[in-house]
Amino acid sequence: MTKIKFGTDGWRAAIAEEYTFHNVRRCARAVADYLTDEGSADRGVVVCHDRRFASEHFAQACVEVLAAHGIRSFVPPEAVPTQVGSFFTRELGAGAGIVITASHNPWTDNGFKVKADSGGAAAPEMLNAIEATMDRHPEEEVPPRREYADAVSAGLVERFDPYPRFREQLASIVDIEKLRAADRRVLVEPLYGSGAGWFTRLLDGGRMSLRELHTERNPYFGGVNPEPIRPNIDAWLEEIPRWRADIGIAFDGDADRVGMATEAGVFVNQLQVYGLLYWYLLDVRGQIGPAVYTVTSTSMAKRLAEIYGTQAYETGVGFKYVGPKMIETGAVIGGEESGGFGFGMHIPERDGLASGLFLLDLWLSKQKQASEVLAQLQALAGPSYYDRIDIRFARAGYDGVKAEMLSRLEHEAPTELSGRSVVERFKLETNDGFKFYRDDGSWLLIRFSGTEALLRIYVEARSPEDVEALLAQGRRIAAEPVGATAGTVRANSA
């Protein structure tokens, strides 16, 4: 039996181990019970899926459970980016959205995300209420089902084509025709995910030369994690100068995260991308407004807010914190370290497609090479360099390792980092790690993942050399804990 717990972004687990049809149906029943309790079951649920192994079948299982509760499902005909499900949850007035995806997790996993009627990720309060409904039923109890064909016949399944309306939405927030008319070369890497083909449909037919790699469905993701960071995207980085592209745009497995590279195939890390996107809104679009950023994201958000006379707000990790804070503060952007960014004029949810279009518009608006645009940002709000190390664990015993290290960090906190004093230390509000600030604004964060069995060490500093020194000290502080399965793995490269 499995105790299902929603982490920073839904529930994820290994397929056929904990991620089974029975457990997915339990999650769907919990959503149905929650909507019934809230009196919004008659509004229906948007049900979407990505390109992972059997995702369409897990999504169909959700529809069958919802139908057994008399709840209508809105279903696209094929895999779509996660943010499309989020957008249509709001657009169709649904009570909630379900997306079957494990985002950038390893190919062995799948997941279950819940979306709120705001078009954003479900807030912690909503997720807690959904989890609570599971406790009403024994774990082994089989949720009711109504066969899919019968549900269709009964009018409880409404199929819709999301592309025309979503393209219209994107065209309302960025000048797509301007991008199509640009005589430039753009190389796109969708990493076999559900973002494949979207940029071609959006931008094809003009002067822009656009090429996409790895567009076919491959649930193995070519043997890499579908996260747009090195080394997963090294083939794309090498192809950018070879193809003489002016810029590179990449997506993760469900296309709600974005990656970027310069004309030379140099990876632009996600903290720098956050800075570029916020600067674009402030400087190019003139949208002077607050930013929301997570504890693992860039301090450039705060510096840019100060430069342009507005505010920046820090939250816990995950859009279940970022999205509600965006709505509360009227933020123009919200973002996190993993490359997910949402926008106030769009949806309070990660959207890799919108982010990629904005990056293209910034680059064209500045009329400089991609590397020069980045250098201009660094001169204004930097310098900022970043990297992250992952230490993976076996799932068994992970909770014990986590508790031991958090206790040690609380009672044996460092007072200096790489020769500079620690001026601030705080425990994350999610109680899964600690962040340490030095007197030059650089920081080190040690945090346990909420969706995977791993420890992450994050650093943002003023030079690449300082990043390396802080990562080395973070590794010493972590002391390569007992239970690690494969030592340390570099998860990024500036």
SULJO-V657149 format. One record per residue. N is the residue number from 1. PHI is phi in whole degrees, -180 to 180 (NA if undefined). BURIAL is # if it has 16 or more other ideal C-beta (glycine too) atoms within 10 Angstrom, else .. Layout:
N_PHI_BURIAL ; N_PHI_BURIAL
This chain:
1_NA_. ; 2_-126_. ; 3_-87_. ; 4_-86_# ; 5_-132_. ; 6_-79_# ; 7_-94_# ; 8_-65_# ; 9_-151_# ; 10_89_# ; 11_-111_# ; 12_-133_# ; 13_-163_# ; 14_-74_. ; 15_-61_# ; 16_76_. ; 17_-95_. ; 18_-104_# ; 19_-84_# ; 20_-121_# ; 21_-61_. ; 22_-60_. ; 23_-72_# ; 24_-65_# ; 25_-65_# ; 26_-62_# ; 27_-64_# ; 28_-64_# ; 29_-63_# ; 30_-63_# ; 31_-64_# ; 32_-61_# ; 33_-63_# ; 34_-62_# ; 35_-65_# ; 36_-64_# ; 37_-61_. ; 38_-82_. ; 39_75_. ; 40_-121_# ; 41_-64_# ; 42_-72_. ; 43_-83_# ; 44_83_# ; 45_-136_# ; 46_-82_# ; 47_-122_# ; 48_-127_# ; 49_-151_# ; 50_-100_# ; 51_-100_# ; 52_-67_# ; 53_-57_# ; 54_64_# ; 55_-58_# ; 56_-64_# ; 57_-76_. ; 58_-67_# ; 59_-64_# ; 60_-63_# ; 61_-62_# ; 62_-64_# ; 63_-59_# ; 64_-65_# ; 65_-69_# ; 66_-60_# ; 67_-63_# ; 68_-64_# ; 69_-97_# ; 70_76_. ; 71_-102_# ; 72_-77_# ; 73_-116_# ; 74_-102_# ; 75_-132_# ; 76_-75_# ; 77_-77_. ; 78_-152_. ; 79_-60_# ; 80_-137_# ; 81_-58_# ; 82_-56_# ; 83_-66_# ; 84_-65_# ; 85_-63_# ; 86_-62_# ; 87_-61_# ; 88_-76_# ; 89_-61_# ; 90_-75_# ; 91_-62_# ; 92_-92_# ; 93_68_. ; 94_-72_# ; 95_-74_# ; 96_-166_# ; 97_-128_# ; 98_-124_# ; 99_-126_# ; 100_-85_# ; 101_-167_# ; 102_-114_# ; 103_56_# ; 104_-102_# ; 105_-63_# ; 106_-56_# ; 107_-63_# ; 108_-73_# ; 109_-104_# ; 110_-142_# ; 111_-152_# ; 112_-138_# ; 113_-103_# ; 114_-114_# ; 115_-115_# ; 116_-88_# ; 117_-70_# ; 118_-76_# ; 119_90_# ; 120_-117_# ; 121_-66_# ; 122_-62_# ; 123_-71_# ; 124_-54_# ; 125_-63_. ; 126_-68_# ; 127_-64_# ; 128_-62_. ; 129_-67_# ; 130_-66_# ; 131_-59_# ; 132_-63_. ; 133_-67_# ; 134_-66_# ; 135_-69_. ; 136_-74_. ; 137_-122_. ; 138_-59_. ; 139_-60_. ; 140_-85_. ; 141_-66_. ; 142_-83_. ; 143_-63_# ; 144_-68_. ; 145_-137_# ; 146_-122_# ; 147_-49_. ; 148_-57_# ; 149_-61_. ; 150_-67_. ; 151_-63_# ; 152_-63_# ; 153_-61_. ; 154_-83_. ; 155_78_. ; 156_-97_# ; 157_-129_# ; 158_-116_. ; 159_-86_. ; 160_-147_. ; 161_-93_. ; 162_-80_# ; 163_-63_. ; 164_-58_. ; 165_-71_. ; 166_-71_# ; 167_-63_. ; 168_-59_. ; 169_-65_# ; 170_-63_# ; 171_-67_. ; 172_-81_. ; 173_-113_# ; 174_-153_# ; 175_-80_. ; 176_-65_# ; 177_-65_. ; 178_-61_. ; 179_-66_# ; 180_-62_. ; 181_-81_. ; 182_-75_# ; 183_-84_. ; 184_-137_# ; 185_-118_# ; 186_-126_# ; 187_-106_# ; 188_-112_# ; 189_-123_# ; 190_-86_# ; 191_54_# ; 192_66_# ; 193_-89_# ; 194_-79_# ; 195_-86_# ; 196_-60_# ; 197_88_. ; 198_-68_# ; 199_-66_# ; 200_-63_. ; 201_-65_. ; 202_-74_# ; 203_-117_# ; 204_-74_. ; 205_98_. ; 206_-110_. ; 207_-86_. ; 208_-67_# ; 209_-95_# ; 210_-125_# ; 211_-132_. ; 212_-113_# ; 213_-96_# ; 214_48_# ; 215_-91_# ; 216_-73_. ; 217_-75_. ; 218_-147_# ; 219_-61_# ; 220_-85_. ; 221_53_# ; 222_66_. ; 223_87_. ; 224_-120_# ; 225_-71_# ; 226_-79_# ; 227_-117_# ; 228_-78_# ; 229_-135_# ; 230_-73_# ; 231_-90_. ; 232_-59_# ; 233_-112_# ; 234_-62_. ; 235_-62_. ; 236_-66_# ; 237_-62_# ; 238_-69_. ; 239_-77_# ; 240_-58_# ; 241_-70_# ; 242_-63_. ; 243_-87_. ; 244_62_. ; 245_-74_# ; 246_-86_# ; 247_-163_# ; 248_-123_# ; 249_-126_# ; 250_-131_# ; 251_-130_# ; 252_-88_# ; 253_-61_# ; 254_-115_# ; 255_63_# ; 256_-95_# ; 257_-118_# ; 258_-125_# ; 259_-130_# ; 260_-142_# ; 261_-141_# ; 262_-80_# ; 263_-61_# ; 264_-91_. ; 265_78_# ; 266_-90_# ; 267_-69_# ; 268_-100_# ; 269_-69_# ; 270_-67_# ; 271_-69_# ; 272_-66_# ; 273_-63_# ; 274_-57_# ; 275_-59_# ; 276_-62_# ; 277_-68_# ; 278_-67_# ; 279_-61_# ; 280_-58_# ; 281_-65_# ; 282_-72_# ; 283_-92_# ; 284_-80_. ; 285_-91_# ; 286_67_. ; 287_-91_# ; 288_-81_. ; 289_-164_# ; 290_-65_# ; 291_-122_# ; 292_-119_# ; 293_-140_# ; 294_-85_# ; 295_-62_# ; 296_-95_# ; 297_-104_# ; 298_-82_# ; 299_-74_# ; 300_-61_# ; 301_-59_# ; 302_-67_# ; 303_-67_# ; 304_-65_# ; 305_-60_# ; 306_-65_. ; 307_-62_. ; 308_-98_# ; 309_74_. ; 310_-135_# ; 311_-120_. ; 312_-132_# ; 313_-124_# ; 314_-98_# ; 315_-131_# ; 316_-69_# ; 317_-79_# ; 318_116_# ; 319_-73_# ; 320_-68_# ; 321_-98_# ; 322_-65_# ; 323_-58_# ; 324_-59_# ; 325_-69_# ; 326_-61_# ; 327_-65_# ; 328_-61_. ; 329_-98_# ; 330_66_. ; 331_-67_# ; 332_-86_# ; 333_-151_# ; 334_-136_# ; 335_-157_# ; 336_-140_# ; 337_-62_# ; 338_-81_# ; 339_94_# ; 340_-101_# ; 341_-136_# ; 342_-116_# ; 343_-135_# ; 344_-61_# ; 345_-82_. ; 346_-123_# ; 347_-141_# ; 348_-81_# ; 349_-151_# ; 350_-57_# ; 351_-144_# ; 352_-69_# ; 353_-66_# ; 354_-61_# ; 355_-61_# ; 356_-63_# ; 357_-64_# ; 358_-64_# ; 359_-64_# ; 360_-64_# ; 361_-67_# ; 362_-60_# ; 363_-61_# ; 364_-69_# ; 365_-66_. ; 366_-79_# ; 367_53_. ; 368_-133_. ; 369_-68_. ; 370_-58_# ; 371_-66_. ; 372_-71_. ; 373_-64_# ; 374_-63_# ; 375_-63_. ; 376_-66_. ; 377_-62_# ; 378_-61_. ; 379_-68_. ; 380_-82_. ; 381_-124_# ; 382_-107_# ; 383_-74_. ; 384_-140_# ; 385_-129_# ; 386_-148_# ; 387_-160_# ; 388_-145_# ; 389_-118_# ; 390_-110_# ; 391_-120_# ; 392_-91_# ; 393_-130_# ; 394_-68_. ; 395_-62_. ; 396_-68_. ; 397_87_. ; 398_-61_# ; 399_-61_. ; 400_-67_. ; 401_-62_# ; 402_-61_# ; 403_-63_. ; 404_-65_. ; 405_-71_# ; 406_-62_# ; 407_-66_. ; 408_-66_. ; 409_-65_# ; 410_-70_. ; 411_-103_. ; 412_-131_. ; 413_-71_. ; 414_-70_# ; 415_-103_. ; 416_-144_. ; 417_-133_# ; 418_50_# ; 419_87_. ; 420_-122_. ; 421_-71_. ; 422_-83_# ; 423_-102_. ; 424_-153_. ; 425_-139_. ; 426_-147_. ; 427_-83_. ; 428_-63_# ; 429_-64_. ; 430_-83_# ; 431_60_. ; 432_-121_# ; 433_173_# ; 434_-135_# ; 435_-124_# ; 436_-123_# ; 437_-102_# ; 438_-92_# ; 439_-73_. ; 440_-101_. ; 441_89_. ; 442_-68_# ; 443_-147_# ; 444_-127_# ; 445_-128_# ; 446_-118_# ; 447_-146_# ; 448_-86_# ; 449_-67_# ; 450_-93_# ; 451_-122_# ; 452_-135_# ; 453_-86_# ; 454_-156_# ; 455_-108_# ; 456_-118_# ; 457_-117_# ; 458_-113_# ; 459_-143_# ; 460_-126_# ; 461_-147_# ; 462_-89_. ; 463_-153_. ; 464_-59_. ; 465_-65_. ; 466_-68_# ; 467_-58_# ; 468_-62_. ; 469_-65_# ; 470_-70_# ; 471_-63_# ; 472_-62_. ; 473_-69_# ; 474_-61_# ; 475_-66_# ; 476_-67_. ; 477_-63_# ; 478_-68_# ; 479_59_. ; 480_39_. ; 481_-58_. ; 482_-60_. ; 483_109_# ; 484_-65_# ; 485_-97_. ; 486_-147_. ; 487_64_. ; 488_-95_# ; 489_-128_. ; 490_-70_. ; 491_-103_# ; 492_-161_# ; 493_-155_# ; 494_-73_#
